[in-house]
Each structure stands twice: as structure tokens, then as C-alpha cells.
Amino acid sequence: MPRAKRNFSPQFREEAVKMVIEGSRPISAIARELGIGDGTLGNWVAAYRCEHAGDEPALNVSDPRQPHR
């Protein structure tokens, strides 16, 4: 029998996403702690990152094909 769809408040979602974005723990660990599915939390984090893509600084990764000087 399928589970009933649970509704989460915007504040709960925001706090859960902050735990992922600002911390170093994996989504699965945070989701388990909060009693939600890791896919659900992953979707919330992905949506947040899409909505705030311009807010985060660009990564500065060196090209490994270039020789180090």
C-alpha cells in the first residue's frame, strides 16, 4: 500500500537544505536524522541550488592538463 504524501513546511525545508549546504555531512545522514527520504532532501537541495545558482562563487579548479609552474 503506498504511503500518504507528507507535506513539509517551507521553514522545515529551508532548515533541512541549510544543514546540507552549510555542513559537511552527506544528504543521506541528514535525511535519516530528520526522518525523511534522502531522495526528497536531495530534490530540495537541487531546487535550492538551481534557484540560487548565481549566489555561490564559481569554483576555481586548475586544469590538470596544464603543467604546474
PyMOL Python script that loads the backbone (N, CA, C, O; Angstrom):
from pymol import cmd

cmd.read_pdbstr("""\
ATOM      1  N   MET A   1       0.842  -1.173   0.000  1.00  0.00           N
ATOM      2  CA  MET A   1       0.000   0.000   0.000  1.00  0.00           C
ATOM      3  C   MET A   1       0.892   1.243   0.000  1.00  0.00           C
ATOM      4  O   MET A   1       1.804   1.328   0.823  1.00  0.00           O
ATOM      5  N   PRO A   2       0.662   2.205  -0.891  1.00  0.00           N
ATOM      6  CA  PRO A   2       1.521   3.399  -0.956  1.00  0.00           C
ATOM      7  C   PRO A   2       1.324   4.290   0.262  1.00  0.00           C
ATOM      8  O   PRO A   2       0.250   4.355   0.860  1.00  0.00           O
ATOM      9  N   ARG A   3       2.400   4.965   0.595  1.00  0.00           N
ATOM     10  CA  ARG A   3       2.367   5.895   1.720  1.00  0.00           C
ATOM     11  C   ARG A   3       1.596   7.148   1.345  1.00  0.00           C
ATOM     12  O   ARG A   3       1.585   7.559   0.185  1.00  0.00           O
ATOM     13  N   ALA A   4       0.950   7.751   2.335  1.00  0.00           N
ATOM     14  CA  ALA A   4       0.290   9.039   2.113  1.00  0.00           C
ATOM     15  C   ALA A   4       1.367  10.107   1.932  1.00  0.00           C
ATOM     16  O   ALA A   4       2.408  10.072   2.589  1.00  0.00           O
ATOM     17  N   LYS A   5       1.106  11.043   1.045  1.00  0.00           N
ATOM     18  CA  LYS A   5       2.074  12.108   0.797  1.00  0.00           C
ATOM     19  C   LYS A   5       2.141  13.022   2.014  1.00  0.00           C
ATOM     20  O   LYS A   5       1.121  13.487   2.522  1.00  0.00           O
ATOM     21  N   ARG A   6       3.359  13.266   2.462  1.00  0.00           N
ATOM     22  CA  ARG A   6       3.555  14.152   3.614  1.00  0.00           C
ATOM     23  C   ARG A   6       3.858  15.549   3.111  1.00  0.00           C
ATOM     24  O   ARG A   6       4.553  15.721   2.110  1.00  0.00           O
ATOM     25  N   ASN A   7       3.339  16.538   3.803  1.00  0.00           N
ATOM     26  CA  ASN A   7       3.628  17.933   3.471  1.00  0.00           C
ATOM     27  C   ASN A   7       4.556  18.511   4.528  1.00  0.00           C
ATOM     28  O   ASN A   7       4.352  18.320   5.727  1.00  0.00           O
ATOM     29  N   PHE A   8       5.570  19.216   4.069  1.00  0.00           N
ATOM     30  CA  PHE A   8       6.536  19.826   4.970  1.00  0.00           C
ATOM     31  C   PHE A   8       6.456  21.335   4.814  1.00  0.00           C
ATOM     32  O   PHE A   8       6.280  21.844   3.707  1.00  0.00           O
ATOM     33  N   SER A   9       6.585  22.043   5.920  1.00  0.00           N
ATOM     34  CA  SER A   9       6.511  23.499   5.876  1.00  0.00           C
ATOM     35  C   SER A   9       7.732  24.061   5.146  1.00  0.00           C
ATOM     36  O   SER A   9       8.788  23.429   5.116  1.00  0.00           O
ATOM     37  N   PRO A  10       7.584  25.240   4.566  1.00  0.00           N
ATOM     38  CA  PRO A  10       8.737  25.880   3.919  1.00  0.00           C
ATOM     39  C   PRO A  10       9.901  26.082   4.897  1.00  0.00           C
ATOM     40  O   PRO A  10      11.061  25.989   4.497  1.00  0.00           O
ATOM     41  N   GLN A  11       9.608  26.354   6.160  1.00  0.00           N
ATOM     42  CA  GLN A  11      10.661  26.545   7.157  1.00  0.00           C
ATOM     43  C   GLN A  11      11.428  25.252   7.395  1.00  0.00           C
ATOM     44  O   GLN A  11      12.651  25.275   7.528  1.00  0.00           O
ATOM     45  N   PHE A  12      10.720  24.120   7.449  1.00  0.00           N
ATOM     46  CA  PHE A  12      11.376  22.827   7.637  1.00  0.00           C
ATOM     47  C   PHE A  12      12.289  22.530   6.459  1.00  0.00           C
ATOM     48  O   PHE A  12      13.432  22.107   6.634  1.00  0.00           O
ATOM     49  N   ARG A  13      11.773  22.756   5.261  1.00  0.00           N
ATOM     50  CA  ARG A  13      12.581  22.516   4.055  1.00  0.00           C
ATOM     51  C   ARG A  13      13.834  23.382   4.051  1.00  0.00           C
ATOM     52  O   ARG A  13      14.934  22.912   3.760  1.00  0.00           O
ATOM     53  N   GLU A  14      13.643  24.659   4.382  1.00  0.00           N
ATOM     54  CA  GLU A  14      14.774  25.589   4.383  1.00  0.00           C
ATOM     55  C   GLU A  14      15.842  25.169   5.382  1.00  0.00           C
ATOM     56  O   GLU A  14      17.031  25.196   5.064  1.00  0.00           O
ATOM     57  N   GLU A  15      15.435  24.786   6.574  1.00  0.00           N
ATOM     58  CA  GLU A  15      16.394  24.347   7.589  1.00  0.00           C
ATOM     59  C   GLU A  15      17.112  23.065   7.159  1.00  0.00           C
ATOM     60  O   GLU A  15      18.315  22.922   7.379  1.00  0.00           O
ATOM     61  N   ALA A  16      16.384  22.148   6.554  1.00  0.00           N
ATOM     62  CA  ALA A  16      16.992  20.895   6.092  1.00  0.00           C
ATOM     63  C   ALA A  16      18.029  21.170   5.005  1.00  0.00           C
ATOM     64  O   ALA A  16      19.119  20.599   5.022  1.00  0.00           O
ATOM     65  N   VAL A  17      17.686  22.045   4.064  1.00  0.00           N
ATOM     66  CA  VAL A  17      18.623  22.389   2.989  1.00  0.00           C
ATOM     67  C   VAL A  17      19.848  23.090   3.560  1.00  0.00           C
ATOM     68  O   VAL A  17      20.969  22.815   3.131  1.00  0.00           O
ATOM     69  N   LYS A  18      19.659  23.985   4.515  1.00  0.00           N
ATOM     70  CA  LYS A  18      20.799  24.683   5.138  1.00  0.00           C
ATOM     71  C   LYS A  18      21.749  23.696   5.798  1.00  0.00           C
ATOM     72  O   LYS A  18      22.967  23.873   5.751  1.00  0.00           O
ATOM     73  N   MET A  19      21.192  22.655   6.413  1.00  0.00           N
ATOM     74  CA  MET A  19      22.036  21.651   7.060  1.00  0.00           C
ATOM     75  C   MET A  19      22.963  20.990   6.034  1.00  0.00           C
ATOM     76  O   MET A  19      24.108  20.662   6.345  1.00  0.00           O
ATOM     77  N   VAL A  20      22.464  20.799   4.823  1.00  0.00           N
ATOM     78  CA  VAL A  20      23.272  20.175   3.777  1.00  0.00           C
ATOM     79  C   VAL A  20      24.273  21.173   3.209  1.00  0.00           C
ATOM     80  O   VAL A  20      25.462  20.874   3.102  1.00  0.00           O
ATOM     81  N   ILE A  21      23.790  22.356   2.846  1.00  0.00           N
ATOM     82  CA  ILE A  21      24.624  23.360   2.173  1.00  0.00           C
ATOM     83  C   ILE A  21      25.746  23.853   3.077  1.00  0.00           C
ATOM     84  O   ILE A  21      26.888  23.991   2.638  1.00  0.00           O
ATOM     85  N   GLU A  22      25.421  24.118   4.336  1.00  0.00           N
ATOM     86  CA  GLU A  22      26.393  24.718   5.244  1.00  0.00           C
ATOM     87  C   GLU A  22      27.235  23.691   5.996  1.00  0.00           C
ATOM     88  O   GLU A  22      28.229  24.050   6.628  1.00  0.00           O
ATOM     89  N   GLY A  23      26.854  22.440   5.935  1.00  0.00           N
ATOM     90  CA  GLY A  23      27.587  21.405   6.665  1.00  0.00           C
ATOM     91  C   GLY A  23      28.414  20.545   5.738  1.00  0.00           C
ATOM     92  O   GLY A  23      28.511  20.795   4.537  1.00  0.00           O
ATOM     93  N   SER A  24      29.005  19.532   6.326  1.00  0.00           N
ATOM     94  CA  SER A  24      29.840  18.629   5.533  1.00  0.00           C
ATOM     95  C   SER A  24      29.316  17.198   5.565  1.00  0.00           C
ATOM     96  O   SER A  24      29.974  16.278   5.079  1.00  0.00           O
ATOM     97  N   ARG A  25      28.127  17.016   6.142  1.00  0.00           N
ATOM     98  CA  ARG A  25      27.555  15.673   6.244  1.00  0.00           C
ATOM     99  C   ARG A  25      26.790  15.323   4.980  1.00  0.00           C
ATOM    100  O   ARG A  25      26.256  16.211   4.314  1.00  0.00           O
ATOM    101  N   PRO A  26      26.729  14.054   4.645  1.00  0.00           N
ATOM    102  CA  PRO A  26      26.002  13.635   3.437  1.00  0.00           C
ATOM    103  C   PRO A  26      24.493  13.806   3.586  1.00  0.00           C
ATOM    104  O   PRO A  26      23.950  13.773   4.690  1.00  0.00           O
ATOM    105  N   ILE A  27      23.837  13.987   2.455  1.00  0.00           N
ATOM    106  CA  ILE A  27      22.385  14.136   2.417  1.00  0.00           C
ATOM    107  C   ILE A  27      21.710  12.961   3.104  1.00  0.00           C
ATOM    108  O   ILE A  27      20.756  13.153   3.858  1.00  0.00           O
ATOM    109  N   SER A  28      22.186  11.760   2.857  1.00  0.00           N
ATOM    110  CA  SER A  28      21.536  10.573   3.426  1.00  0.00           C
ATOM    111  C   SER A  28      21.540  10.595   4.955  1.00  0.00           C
ATOM    112  O   SER A  28      20.556  10.198   5.578  1.00  0.00           O
ATOM    113  N   ALA A  29      22.628  11.052   5.560  1.00  0.00           N
ATOM    114  CA  ALA A  29      22.709  11.107   7.022  1.00  0.00           C
ATOM    115  C   ALA A  29      21.743  12.145   7.585  1.00  0.00           C
ATOM    116  O   ALA A  29      21.074  11.893   8.587  1.00  0.00           O
ATOM    117  N   ILE A  30      21.672  13.294   6.953  1.00  0.00           N
ATOM    118  CA  ILE A  30      20.776  14.356   7.417  1.00  0.00           C
ATOM    119  C   ILE A  30      19.325  13.933   7.232  1.00  0.00           C
ATOM    120  O   ILE A  30      18.494  14.144   8.115  1.00  0.00           O
ATOM    121  N   ALA A  31      19.023  13.337   6.085  1.00  0.00           N
ATOM    122  CA  ALA A  31      17.658  12.881   5.829  1.00  0.00           C
ATOM    123  C   ALA A  31      17.225  11.847   6.872  1.00  0.00           C
ATOM    124  O   ALA A  31      16.107  11.908   7.384  1.00  0.00           O
ATOM    125  N   ARG A  32      18.102  10.912   7.179  1.00  0.00           N
ATOM    126  CA  ARG A  32      17.788   9.888   8.181  1.00  0.00           C
ATOM    127  C   ARG A  32      17.522  10.531   9.532  1.00  0.00           C
ATOM    128  O   ARG A  32      16.580  10.155  10.230  1.00  0.00           O
ATOM    129  N   GLU A  33      18.356  11.505   9.905  1.00  0.00           N
ATOM    130  CA  GLU A  33      18.193  12.209  11.180  1.00  0.00           C
ATOM    131  C   GLU A  33      16.848  12.939  11.243  1.00  0.00           C
ATOM    132  O   GLU A  33      16.221  12.993  12.301  1.00  0.00           O
ATOM    133  N   LEU A  34      16.404  13.500  10.112  1.00  0.00           N
ATOM    134  CA  LEU A  34      15.159  14.260  10.073  1.00  0.00           C
ATOM    135  C   LEU A  34      13.936  13.390   9.814  1.00  0.00           C
ATOM    136  O   LEU A  34      12.804  13.862   9.919  1.00  0.00           O
ATOM    137  N   GLY A  35      14.158  12.119   9.476  1.00  0.00           N
ATOM    138  CA  GLY A  35      13.049  11.211   9.233  1.00  0.00           C
ATOM    139  C   GLY A  35      12.380  11.401   7.884  1.00  0.00           C
ATOM    140  O   GLY A  35      11.179  11.177   7.733  1.00  0.00           O
ATOM    141  N   ILE A  36      13.177  11.820   6.899  1.00  0.00           N
ATOM    142  CA  ILE A  36      12.653  11.993   5.538  1.00  0.00           C
ATOM    143  C   ILE A  36      13.506  11.180   4.577  1.00  0.00           C
ATOM    144  O   ILE A  36      14.596  10.733   4.933  1.00  0.00           O
ATOM    145  N   GLY A  37      13.014  10.990   3.369  1.00  0.00           N
ATOM    146  CA  GLY A  37      13.767  10.242   2.366  1.00  0.00           C
ATOM    147  C   GLY A  37      14.937  11.045   1.836  1.00  0.00           C
ATOM    148  O   GLY A  37      14.846  12.262   1.674  1.00  0.00           O
ATOM    149  N   ASP A  38      16.047  10.352   1.564  1.00  0.00           N
ATOM    150  CA  ASP A  38      17.204  11.076   1.043  1.00  0.00           C
ATOM    151  C   ASP A  38      16.939  11.623  -0.358  1.00  0.00           C
ATOM    152  O   ASP A  38      17.513  12.642  -0.742  1.00  0.00           O
ATOM    153  N   GLY A  39      16.076  10.955  -1.122  1.00  0.00           N
ATOM    154  CA  GLY A  39      15.703  11.482  -2.443  1.00  0.00           C
ATOM    155  C   GLY A  39      14.925  12.786  -2.321  1.00  0.00           C
ATOM    156  O   GLY A  39      15.107  13.707  -3.118  1.00  0.00           O
ATOM    157  N   THR A  40      14.059  12.853  -1.317  1.00  0.00           N
ATOM    158  CA  THR A  40      13.289  14.073  -1.076  1.00  0.00           C
ATOM    159  C   THR A  40      14.216  15.230  -0.739  1.00  0.00           C
ATOM    160  O   THR A  40      14.122  16.307  -1.329  1.00  0.00           O
ATOM    161  N   LEU A  41      15.108  15.000   0.210  1.00  0.00           N
ATOM    162  CA  LEU A  41      16.046  16.053   0.603  1.00  0.00           C
ATOM    163  C   LEU A  41      16.962  16.414  -0.559  1.00  0.00           C
ATOM    164  O   LEU A  41      17.277  17.587  -0.758  1.00  0.00           O
ATOM    165  N   GLY A  42      17.387  15.425  -1.320  1.00  0.00           N
ATOM    166  CA  GLY A  42      18.221  15.696  -2.485  1.00  0.00           C
ATOM    167  C   GLY A  42      17.510  16.584  -3.500  1.00  0.00           C
ATOM    168  O   GLY A  42      18.120  17.469  -4.099  1.00  0.00           O
ATOM    169  N   ASN A  43      16.220  16.340  -3.688  1.00  0.00           N
ATOM    170  CA  ASN A  43      15.437  17.184  -4.596  1.00  0.00           C
ATOM    171  C   ASN A  43      15.347  18.617  -4.084  1.00  0.00           C
ATOM    172  O   ASN A  43      15.458  19.564  -4.863  1.00  0.00           O
ATOM    173  N   TRP A  44      15.148  18.781  -2.784  1.00  0.00           N
ATOM    174  CA  TRP A  44      15.076  20.123  -2.204  1.00  0.00           C
ATOM    175  C   TRP A  44      16.398  20.859  -2.376  1.00  0.00           C
ATOM    176  O   TRP A  44      16.413  22.046  -2.700  1.00  0.00           O
ATOM    177  N   VAL A  45      17.502  20.162  -2.161  1.00  0.00           N
ATOM    178  CA  VAL A  45      18.830  20.774  -2.295  1.00  0.00           C
ATOM    179  C   VAL A  45      19.083  21.156  -3.755  1.00  0.00           C
ATOM    180  O   VAL A  45      19.599  22.238  -4.034  1.00  0.00           O
ATOM    181  N   ALA A  46      18.722  20.271  -4.682  1.00  0.00           N
ATOM    182  CA  ALA A  46      18.909  20.561  -6.107  1.00  0.00           C
ATOM    183  C   ALA A  46      18.083  21.780  -6.523  1.00  0.00           C
ATOM    184  O   ALA A  46      18.563  22.635  -7.267  1.00  0.00           O
ATOM    185  N   ALA A  47      16.846  21.855  -6.042  1.00  0.00           N
ATOM    186  CA  ALA A  47      15.996  23.005  -6.362  1.00  0.00           C
ATOM    187  C   ALA A  47      16.589  24.284  -5.793  1.00  0.00           C
ATOM    188  O   ALA A  47      16.585  25.321  -6.456  1.00  0.00           O
ATOM    189  N   TYR A  48      17.097  24.216  -4.575  1.00  0.00           N
ATOM    190  CA  TYR A  48      17.722  25.389  -3.955  1.00  0.00           C
ATOM    191  C   TYR A  48      18.920  25.848  -4.776  1.00  0.00           C
ATOM    192  O   TYR A  48      19.084  27.039  -5.042  1.00  0.00           O
ATOM    193  N   ARG A  49      19.749  24.898  -5.171  1.00  0.00           N
ATOM    194  CA  ARG A  49      20.953  25.258  -5.943  1.00  0.00           C
ATOM    195  C   ARG A  49      20.588  25.853  -7.297  1.00  0.00           C
ATOM    196  O   ARG A  49      21.277  26.757  -7.770  1.00  0.00           O
ATOM    197  N   CYS A  50      19.527  25.372  -7.929  1.00  0.00           N
ATOM    198  CA  CYS A  50      19.079  25.954  -9.201  1.00  0.00           C
ATOM    199  C   CYS A  50      18.581  27.373  -8.993  1.00  0.00           C
ATOM    200  O   CYS A  50      18.887  28.267  -9.782  1.00  0.00           O
ATOM    201  N   GLU A  51      17.811  27.579  -7.930  1.00  0.00           N
ATOM    202  CA  GLU A  51      17.253  28.896  -7.653  1.00  0.00           C
ATOM    203  C   GLU A  51      18.316  29.904  -7.235  1.00  0.00           C
ATOM    204  O   GLU A  51      18.140  31.103  -7.451  1.00  0.00           O
ATOM    205  N   HIS A  52      19.410  29.448  -6.645  1.00  0.00           N
ATOM    206  CA  HIS A  52      20.448  30.333  -6.125  1.00  0.00           C
ATOM    207  C   HIS A  52      21.786  30.127  -6.830  1.00  0.00           C
ATOM    208  O   HIS A  52      22.840  30.359  -6.238  1.00  0.00           O
ATOM    209  N   ALA A  53      21.752  29.703  -8.065  1.00  0.00           N
ATOM    210  CA  ALA A  53      22.985  29.384  -8.793  1.00  0.00           C
ATOM    211  C   ALA A  53      23.926  30.579  -8.883  1.00  0.00           C
ATOM    212  O   ALA A  53      25.143  30.406  -8.809  1.00  0.00           O
ATOM    213  N   GLY A  54      23.399  31.770  -9.040  1.00  0.00           N
ATOM    214  CA  GLY A  54      24.243  32.957  -9.160  1.00  0.00           C
ATOM    215  C   GLY A  54      24.780  33.450  -7.833  1.00  0.00           C
ATOM    216  O   GLY A  54      25.670  34.300  -7.809  1.00  0.00           O
ATOM    217  N   ASP A  55      24.262  32.938  -6.728  1.00  0.00           N
ATOM    218  CA  ASP A  55      24.668  33.401  -5.402  1.00  0.00           C
ATOM    219  C   ASP A  55      25.986  32.803  -4.930  1.00  0.00           C
ATOM    220  O   ASP A  55      26.700  33.412  -4.134  1.00  0.00           O
ATOM    221  N   GLU A  56      26.306  31.614  -5.418  1.00  0.00           N
ATOM    222  CA  GLU A  56      27.508  30.933  -4.968  1.00  0.00           C
ATOM    223  C   GLU A  56      28.691  31.331  -5.850  1.00  0.00           C
ATOM    224  O   GLU A  56      28.536  31.466  -7.064  1.00  0.00           O
ATOM    225  N   PRO A  57      29.869  31.520  -5.255  1.00  0.00           N
ATOM    226  CA  PRO A  57      31.041  31.852  -6.074  1.00  0.00           C
ATOM    227  C   PRO A  57      31.423  30.681  -6.969  1.00  0.00           C
ATOM    228  O   PRO A  57      31.214  29.520  -6.619  1.00  0.00           O
ATOM    229  N   ALA A  58      31.972  30.996  -8.103  1.00  0.00           N
ATOM    230  CA  ALA A  58      32.400  29.961  -9.043  1.00  0.00           C
ATOM    231  C   ALA A  58      33.570  29.183  -8.453  1.00  0.00           C
ATOM    232  O   ALA A  58      34.388  29.734  -7.716  1.00  0.00           O
ATOM    233  N   LEU A  59      33.638  27.911  -8.781  1.00  0.00           N
ATOM    234  CA  LEU A  59      34.760  27.090  -8.329  1.00  0.00           C
ATOM    235  C   LEU A  59      36.005  27.477  -9.093  1.00  0.00           C
ATOM    236  O   LEU A  59      35.942  27.770 -10.287  1.00  0.00           O
ATOM    237  N   ASN A  60      37.129  27.479  -8.418  1.00  0.00           N
ATOM    238  CA  ASN A  60      38.399  27.788  -9.057  1.00  0.00           C
ATOM    239  C   ASN A  60      39.220  26.509  -9.056  1.00  0.00           C
ATOM    240  O   ASN A  60      39.958  26.222  -8.112  1.00  0.00           O
ATOM    241  N   VAL A  61      39.078  25.757 -10.123  1.00  0.00           N
ATOM    242  CA  VAL A  61      39.751  24.473 -10.228  1.00  0.00           C
ATOM    243  C   VAL A  61      40.797  24.579 -11.332  1.00  0.00           C
ATOM    244  O   VAL A  61      40.495  25.013 -12.444  1.00  0.00           O
ATOM    245  N   SER A  62      42.022  24.182 -11.020  1.00  0.00           N
ATOM    246  CA  SER A  62      43.060  24.221 -12.052  1.00  0.00           C
ATOM    247  C   SER A  62      42.849  23.092 -13.044  1.00  0.00           C
ATOM    248  O   SER A  62      42.350  22.020 -12.698  1.00  0.00           O
ATOM    249  N   ASP A  63      43.229  23.348 -14.250  1.00  0.00           N
ATOM    250  CA  ASP A  63      43.136  22.345 -15.295  1.00  0.00           C
ATOM    251  C   ASP A  63      44.289  21.367 -15.101  1.00  0.00           C
ATOM    252  O   ASP A  63      45.448  21.767 -15.210  1.00  0.00           O
ATOM    253  N   PRO A  64      44.004  20.088 -14.816  1.00  0.00           N
ATOM    254  CA  PRO A  64      45.087  19.131 -14.542  1.00  0.00           C
ATOM    255  C   PRO A  64      45.971  18.871 -15.764  1.00  0.00           C
ATOM    256  O   PRO A  64      47.067  18.327 -15.627  1.00  0.00           O
ATOM    257  N   ARG A  65      45.515  19.248 -16.931  1.00  0.00           N
ATOM    258  CA  ARG A  65      46.325  19.038 -18.141  1.00  0.00           C
ATOM    259  C   ARG A  65      47.392  20.090 -18.294  1.00  0.00           C
ATOM    260  O   ARG A  65      48.329  19.912 -19.073  1.00  0.00           O
ATOM    261  N   GLN A  66      47.271  21.193 -17.563  1.00  0.00           N
ATOM    262  CA  GLN A  66      48.256  22.259 -17.652  1.00  0.00           C
ATOM    263  C   GLN A  66      49.401  21.975 -16.683  1.00  0.00           C
ATOM    264  O   GLN A  66      49.163  21.547 -15.554  1.00  0.00           O
ATOM    265  N   PRO A  67      50.636  22.209 -17.114  1.00  0.00           N
ATOM    266  CA  PRO A  67      51.773  21.989 -16.207  1.00  0.00           C
ATOM    267  C   PRO A  67      51.765  23.023 -15.071  1.00  0.00           C
ATOM    268  O   PRO A  67      51.387  24.178 -15.267  1.00  0.00           O
ATOM    269  N   HIS A  68      52.182  22.589 -13.907  1.00  0.00           N
ATOM    270  CA  HIS A  68      52.278  23.496 -12.769  1.00  0.00           C
ATOM    271  C   HIS A  68      53.527  24.347 -12.917  1.00  0.00           C
ATOM    272  O   HIS A  68      54.559  23.862 -13.379  1.00  0.00           O
ATOM    273  N   ARG A  69      53.443  25.597 -12.534  1.00  0.00           N
ATOM    274  CA  ARG A  69      54.612  26.484 -12.643  1.00  0.00           C
ATOM    275  C   ARG A  69      55.079  26.904 -11.299  1.00  0.00           C
ATOM    276  O   ARG A  69      56.051  27.651 -11.188  1.00  0.00           O
TER     277      ARG A  69
END
""", "prot")
cmd.dss("prot")
cmd.show_as("cartoon", "prot")
cmd.util.cbc("prot")
cmd.orient("prot")
